[in-house]
């Protein structure tokens, strides 16, 4: 009865060992996820020549895999993440040449077999939070350089003598400050992207000063209290994108004005008290997004950022949108997530060329006239405006270029009559139902 079975899902069962797979030779997809009592995998698993996907995530008592697993010539996906006691892989795991996904995050693995370097179809190798991992084999040197290795929360000892990063290797993307100490000066100059996610960092490491040709800098550090003083002069003159997420950052330094090449600035800082006037001098800024629970006023200088194409504001305390926003003649997309329904009024003038507008305000009962005057609007989202019950038909009909209308999580529960006057409309969402 099992000979023609192609999919077998035994997830969340009380299995302590897998069955003999000799009678399951046609299996394509095998799931053993969350089998938290599983301690043994039968050697016959190597007979599953058609198996494409094997998911064993969160088998928390599993300590090892049979070496016969290396016979699965068709397998493309092997998930082993969160197998907290898994301490080793078969040495010949590199025989799985079709493997495209291999996850080892949150395991007790101590060594990555050198043969893993033969898995050329892998796009990445997740090794996050592998606390017992030793030095990587020389066969993975190039993987490190290309950014394939994902290793947040994995100790520095994973970079050993076998991986000599002092050589002139081109590392374009880095996600660990510790790695910088191992790179030669020439390699540091090749780094274009730096991503740091660390919820313990309070002060930004000085070592980033070595990255003279950085294009993208992303800091997702809840405890980060300040940007370093060296964010000035010509240290980061080539930076085009800066992203900061912090729960502790209250102010930005005026020296941010020195980032003259900046095109994208994203700030998710819930305790940020103000936006420095220095941002006004970033004349090349095209994308500006910020979210904070402290800011009450948008600065008037927002209108001087004439290169802006996208603006996203998530500020619960904002009381008014400044008149200067109408000066953003090149603005194509505007997103507002606010709590005060009077922040946007009939007298507000929005940029006439807006083609995407998103507004979320739970206490808003009706849209101000400034929205209905956006005749070039192609996308309108009112998702989250829960007190809006129905857009006025006459005014909605004015948006004759509308292609996309999202009225989900509003009080609207039926299709507006004026839809027939929107000849270009292709997408309508109401109460989380999509009408094409």
ZAVOPA-201156 format. One record per residue (C-alpha): residue number from 1; residue in one letter; chain; x, y, z. Coordinates in steps of 0.1 Angstrom, whole numbers, m for minus. Layout:
// residues N
PT   seq   type   mol      px      py      pz
PT   NUM      A     A       X       Y       Z
...
// end
This chain:
// residues 436
PT   seq   type   mol      px      py      pz
PT     1      X     A       0       0       0
PT     2      X     A      30      23       6
PT     3      X     A      49      15     m26
PT     4      X     A      34      44     m46
PT     5      X     A      32      69     m18
PT     6      X     A      49     102     m28
PT     7      X     A      43     124       3
PT     8      X     A      46     113      39
PT     9      X     A      40     138      68
PT    10      X     A      48     124     102
PT    11      X     A      54     158     119
PT    12      X     A      46     164     156
PT    13      X     A      43     126     163
PT    14      X     A      58     107     192
PT    15      X     A      81      86     170
PT    16      X     A     113      76     187
PT    17      X     A     128      61     155
PT    18      X     A     117      63     119
PT    19      X     A     102      33     101
PT    20      X     A     121      11      77
PT    21      X     A     118      30      43
PT    22      X     A     123       0      20
PT    23      X     A      86       0      12
PT    24      X     A      84      38       5
PT    25      X     A     107      39     m25
PT    26      X     A      85      64     m45
PT    27      X     A      86      91     m17
PT    28      X     A      93     126     m30
PT    29      X     A      85     146       1
PT    30      X     A      92     134      37
PT    31      X     A      83     156      67
PT    32      X     A      95     147     103
PT    33      X     A      92     182     116
PT    34      X     A      88     186     154
PT    35      X     A      92     149     162
PT    36      X     A     107     159     195
PT    37      X     A     112     123     207
PT    38      X     A     129     111     176
PT    39      X     A     164      97     183
PT    40      X     A     172      75     153
PT    41      X     A     168      76     115
PT    42      X     A     167      41      98
PT    43      X     A     196      34      75
PT    44      X     A     171      25      47
PT    45      X     A     164      62      42
PT    46      X     A     193      60      17
PT    47      X     A     170      39      m5
PT    48      X     A     147      68     m12
PT    49      X     A     162      76     m46
PT    50      X     A     133      99     m56
PT    51      X     A     133     120     m24
PT    52      X     A     134     157     m32
PT    53      X     A     126     173       2
PT    54      X     A     134     161      38
PT    55      X     A     123     183      67
PT    56      X     A     136     173     101
PT    57      X     A     135     207     118
PT    58      X     A     130     207     156
PT    59      X     A     138     171     161
PT    60      X     A     154     181     194
PT    61      X     A     167     147     206
PT    62      X     A     183     137     173
PT    63      X     A     221     135     176
PT    64      X     A     233     121     143
PT    65      X     A     222     111     108
PT    66      X     A     230      77      91
PT    67      X     A     258      79      65
PT    68      X     A     234      64      40
PT    69      X     A     216      98      37
PT    70      X     A     245     107      14
PT    71      X     A     229      83     m12
PT    72      X     A     199     106     m18
PT    73      X     A     210     117     m53
PT    74      X     A     177     136     m60
PT    75      X     A     174     156     m28
PT    76      X     A     171     193     m32
PT    77      X     A     160     204       3
PT    78      X     A     173     192      36
PT    79      X     A     161     211      67
PT    80      X     A     179     203     100
PT    81      X     A     175     236     118
PT    82      X     A     167     236     156
PT    83      X     A     179     200     160
PT    84      X     A     195     211     192
PT    85      X     A     215     179     198
PT    86      X     A     226     173     162
PT    87      X     A     264     175     165
PT    88      X     A     277     161     132
PT    89      X     A     270     155      96
PT    90      X     A     282     125      75
PT    91      X     A     316     133      59
PT    92      X     A     303     126      24
PT    93      X     A     273     150      26
PT    94      X     A     289     167      m4
PT    95      X     A     277     138     m26
PT    96      X     A     242     154     m25
PT    97      X     A     251     175     m56
PT    98      X     A     214     184     m63
PT    99      X     A     210     201     m29
PT   100      X     A     197     236     m31
PT   101      X     A     187     242       5
PT   102      X     A     206     230      37
PT   103      X     A     197     246      70
PT   104      X     A     219     239     101
PT   105      X     A     210     269     123
PT   106      X     A     205     264     160
PT   107      X     A     222     229     160
PT   108      X     A     251     216     181
PT   109      X     A     271     209     150
PT   110      X     A     309     211     158
PT   111      X     A     323     206     123
PT   112      X     A     312     213      87
PT   113      X     A     326     185      65
PT   114      X     A     350     197      38
PT   115      X     A     328     180      12
PT   116      X     A     301     207      17
PT   117      X     A     322     229      m5
PT   118      X     A     311     206     m34
PT   119      X     A     274     216     m30
PT   120      X     A     276     243     m57
PT   121      X     A     238     245     m60
PT   122      X     A     234     259     m25
PT   123      X     A     225     296     m25
PT   124      X     A     233     300      12
PT   125      X     A     243     280      43
PT   126      X     A     225     291      75
PT   127      X     A     248     285     105
PT   128      X     A     232     310     129
PT   129      X     A     235     304     166
PT   130      X     A     257     272     162
PT   131      X     A     275     278     195
PT   132      X     A     298     247     193
PT   133      X     A     309     252     157
PT   134      X     A     347     249     152
PT   135      X     A     368     264     124
PT   136      X     A     354     261      89
PT   137      X     A     372     240      62
PT   138      X     A     393     257      35
PT   139      X     A     367     246       9
PT   140      X     A     343     272      22
PT   141      X     A     366     302      20
PT   142      X     A     349     314     m12
PT   143      X     A     315     310       4
PT   144      X     A     324     333      32
PT   145      X     A     336     359       8
PT   146      X     A     304     358     m13
PT   147      X     A     281     361      17
PT   148      X     A     267     326      14
PT   149      X     A     273     319      51
PT   150      X     A     247     331      75
PT   151      X     A     263     332     110
PT   152      X     A     246     357     133
PT   153      X     A     251     345     169
PT   154      X     A     278     320     160
PT   155      X     A     311     325     180
PT   156      X     A     342     339     163
PT   157      X     A     361     306     166
PT   158      X     A     343     294     135
PT   159      X     A     369     315     116
PT   160      X     A     401     296     121
PT   161      X     A     435     291     104
PT   162      X     A     419     271      77
PT   163      X     A     401     302      64
PT   164      X     A     427     329      58
PT   165      X     A     408     361      53
PT   166      X     A     440     382      53
PT   167      X     A     445     372      17
PT   168      X     A     432     395     m10
PT   169      X     A     396     381     m13
PT   170      X     A     367     402     m26
PT   171      X     A     341     404       2
PT   172      X     A     312     425      m9
PT   173      X     A     288     418      20
PT   174      X     A     297     415      57
PT   175      X     A     273     409      86
PT   176      X     A     297     407     116
PT   177      X     A     319     433     131
PT   178      X     A     343     406     143
PT   179      X     A     350     396     107
PT   180      X     A     366     430     100
PT   181      X     A     395     422     122
PT   182      X     A     404     393      99
PT   183      X     A     402     411      66
PT   184      X     A     432     427      49
PT   185      X     A     430     465      42
PT   186      X     A     425     457       5
PT   187      X     A     397     433      12
PT   188      X     A     380     459      34
PT   189      X     A     381     483       5
PT   190      X     A     361     458     m15
PT   191      X     A     333     456      10
PT   192      X     A     302     473      m3
PT   193      X     A     275     462      21
PT   194      X     A     275     459      59
PT   195      X     A     246     445      79
PT   196      X     A     247     443     116
PT   197      X     A     218     427     137
PT   198      X     A     228     426     173
PT   199      X     A     205     433     202
PT   200      X     A     233     438     227
PT   201      X     A     254     464     209
PT   202      X     A     253     498     226
PT   203      X     A     282     516     209
PT   204      X     A     290     511     173
PT   205      X     A     324     494     168
PT   206      X     A     352     516     156
PT   207      X     A     364     489     131
PT   208      X     A     338     500     105
PT   209      X     A     360     529      98
PT   210      X     A     381     505      76
PT   211      X     A     352     502      51
PT   212      X     A     360     532      30
PT   213      X     A     339     522      m1
PT   214      X     A     307     512      17
PT   215      X     A     274     516      m3
PT   216      X     A     249     501      22
PT   217      X     A     250     503      60
PT   218      X     A     223     486      80
PT   219      X     A     222     487     118
PT   220      X     A     195     467     135
PT   221      X     A     206     471     171
PT   222      X     A     180     476     198
PT   223      X     A     204     490     224
PT   224      X     A     224     513     200
PT   225      X     A     225     546     218
PT   226      X     A     244     569     194
PT   227      X     A     261     570     160
PT   228      X     A     299     574     163
PT   229      X     A     315     607     160
PT   230      X     A     334     596     129
PT   231      X     A     303     597     108
PT   232      X     A     316     629      93
PT   233      X     A     342     642      70
PT   234      X     A     349     618      41
PT   235      X     A     347     585      61
PT   236      X     A     315     573      44
PT   237      X     A     313     596      14
PT   238      X     A     302     567      m9
PT   239      X     A     273     556      13
PT   240      X     A     240     555      m6
PT   241      X     A     218     537      18
PT   242      X     A     216     539      56
PT   243      X     A     191     519      77
PT   244      X     A     189     522     115
PT   245      X     A     166     503     139
PT   246      X     A     171     510     175
PT   247      X     A     149     513     206
PT   248      X     A     175     534     225
PT   249      X     A     186     560     199
PT   250      X     A     171     594     208
PT   251      X     A     190     617     185
PT   252      X     A     209     617     153
PT   253      X     A     242     637     150
PT   254      X     A     243     668     128
PT   255      X     A     272     652     111
PT   256      X     A     248     631      91
PT   257      X     A     248     660      66
PT   258      X     A     282     649      54
PT   259      X     A     267     618      38
PT   260      X     A     261     637       6
PT   261      X     A     257     607     m16
PT   262      X     A     229     592       5
PT   263      X     A     198     582     m16
PT   264      X     A     180     560      10
PT   265      X     A     175     568      47
PT   266      X     A     154     544      68
PT   267      X     A     150     551     106
PT   268      X     A     129     528     128
PT   269      X     A     137     543     162
PT   270      X     A     107     544     186
PT   271      X     A     124     568     210
PT   272      X     A     138     592     184
PT   273      X     A     128     627     197
PT   274      X     A     136     648     167
PT   275      X     A     149     648     131
PT   276      X     A     180     670     128
PT   277      X     A     179     699     104
PT   278      X     A     211     685      89
PT   279      X     A     189     660      69
PT   280      X     A     177     690      49
PT   281      X     A     211     691      33
PT   282      X     A     209     656      18
PT   283      X     A     197     669     m15
PT   284      X     A     201     636     m33
PT   285      X     A     178     617     m10
PT   286      X     A     152     597     m29
PT   287      X     A     137     574      m3
PT   288      X     A     130     585      33
PT   289      X     A     113     563      58
PT   290      X     A     110     569      95
PT   291      X     A      90     555     124
PT   292      X     A      90     569     159
PT   293      X     A      66     572     188
PT   294      X     A      80     605     201
PT   295      X     A      79     629     172
PT   296      X     A      50     653     173
PT   297      X     A      58     676     144
PT   298      X     A      72     669     109
PT   299      X     A      98     696     101
PT   300      X     A      90     722      75
PT   301      X     A     123     715      58
PT   302      X     A     108     682      45
PT   303      X     A      97     701      15
PT   304      X     A     132     710       5
PT   305      X     A     141     673      m2
PT   306      X     A     132     678     m39
PT   307      X     A     147     645     m50
PT   308      X     A     124     625     m29
PT   309      X     A     104     598     m47
PT   310      X     A      92     578     m17
PT   311      X     A      83     591      18
PT   312      X     A      70     568      46
PT   313      X     A      60     583      80
PT   314      X     A      49     561     109
PT   315      X     A      45     585     138
PT   316      X     A      16     580     163
PT   317      X     A      19     615     178
PT   318      X     A      21     636     146
PT   319      X     A      m5     664     148
PT   320      X     A      m1     679     113
PT   321      X     A      14     674      79
PT   322      X     A      34     705      70
PT   323      X     A      24     726      40
PT   324      X     A      58     723      26
PT   325      X     A      51     687      15
PT   326      X     A      34     701     m16
PT   327      X     A      69     712     m28
PT   328      X     A      79     676     m33
PT   329      X     A      70     676     m69
PT   330      X     A      88     644     m78
PT   331      X     A      72     624     m50
PT   332      X     A      56     592     m64
PT   333      X     A      47     573     m32
PT   334      X     A      35     585       2
PT   335      X     A      27     563      32
PT   336      X     A      13     577      64
PT   337      X     A       6     557      95
PT   338      X     A      m7     581     121
PT   339      X     A     m31     581     151
PT   340      X     A     m44     617     149
PT   341      X     A     m72     620     124
PT   342      X     A     m68     658     121
PT   343      X     A     m31     655     110
PT   344      X     A     m44     654      74
PT   345      X     A     m70     680      67
PT   346      X     A     m90     695      38
PT   347      X     A     m65     724      36
PT   348      X     A     m35     701      33
PT   349      X     A     m20     702      m2
PT   350      X     A      m4     669     m13
PT   351      X     A      20     666     m42
PT   352      X     A      m1     665     m74
PT   353      X     A      20     638     m91
PT   354      X     A      15     612     m64
PT   355      X     A       6     578     m80
PT   356      X     A       7     557     m48
PT   357      X     A      m9     568     m15
PT   358      X     A     m13     547      16
PT   359      X     A     m31     560      48
PT   360      X     A     m36     541      80
PT   361      X     A     m54     560     108
PT   362      X     A     m79     540     130
PT   363      X     A     m99     570     141
PT   364      X     A    m103     586     107
PT   365      X     A    m140     587      97
PT   366      X     A    m137     603      62
PT   367      X     A    m109     612      38
PT   368      X     A    m101     649      35
PT   369      X     A    m105     666       1
PT   370      X     A     m67     667      m4
PT   371      X     A     m68     630     m12
PT   372      X     A     m96     632     m37
PT   373      X     A     m78     659     m56
PT   374      X     A     m49     634     m65
PT   375      X     A     m61     629    m101
PT   376      X     A     m30     609    m112
PT   377      X     A     m33     584     m83
PT   378      X     A     m30     548     m94
PT   379      X     A     m29     531     m61
PT   380      X     A     m49     540     m29
PT   381      X     A     m47     520       3
PT   382      X     A     m69     528      33
PT   383      X     A     m60     496      51
PT   384      X     A     m64     500      89
PT   385      X     A     m88     530      87
PT   386      X     A    m114     510     106
PT   387      X     A    m139     538     110
PT   388      X     A    m143     546      73
PT   389      X     A    m176     530      63
PT   390      X     A    m179     540      27
PT   391      X     A    m160     564       4
PT   392      X     A    m183     590     m12
PT   393      X     A    m192     577     m47
PT   394      X     A    m189     611     m64
PT   395      X     A    m154     618     m50
PT   396      X     A    m141     582     m56
PT   397      X     A    m152     585     m92
PT   398      X     A    m127     615     m96
PT   399      X     A     m98     591     m93
PT   400      X     A    m102     579    m128
PT   401      X     A     m66     566    m132
PT   402      X     A     m69     543    m102
PT   403      X     A     m56     507    m108
PT   404      X     A     m54     494     m72
PT   405      X     A     m78     501     m43
PT   406      X     A     m73     485      m9
PT   407      X     A    m102     489      16
PT   408      X     A     m94     460      39
PT   409      X     A     m96     465      77
PT   410      X     A    m120     494      71
PT   411      X     A    m157     496      78
PT   412      X     A    m164     491      41
PT   413      X     A    m181     457      36
PT   414      X     A    m196     460       1
PT   415      X     A    m183     471     m33
PT   416      X     A    m188     509     m38
PT   417      X     A    m213     519     m65
PT   418      X     A    m188     543     m80
PT   419      X     A    m165     514     m90
PT   420      X     A    m182     515    m124
PT   421      X     A    m167     549    m130
PT   422      X     A    m131     536    m125
PT   423      X     A    m124     521    m159
PT   424      X     A     m88     513    m152
PT   425      X     A     m93     496    m118
PT   426      X     A     m77     461    m118
PT   427      X     A     m74     452     m81
PT   428      X     A     m99     457     m53
PT   429      X     A     m96     444     m17
PT   430      X     A    m126     446       7
PT   431      X     A    m126     430      41
PT   432      X     A     m96     409      31
PT   433      X     A    m114     396       0
PT   434      X     A     m97     403     m33
PT   435      X     A    m117     412     m64
PT   436      X     A     m98     412     m97
// end
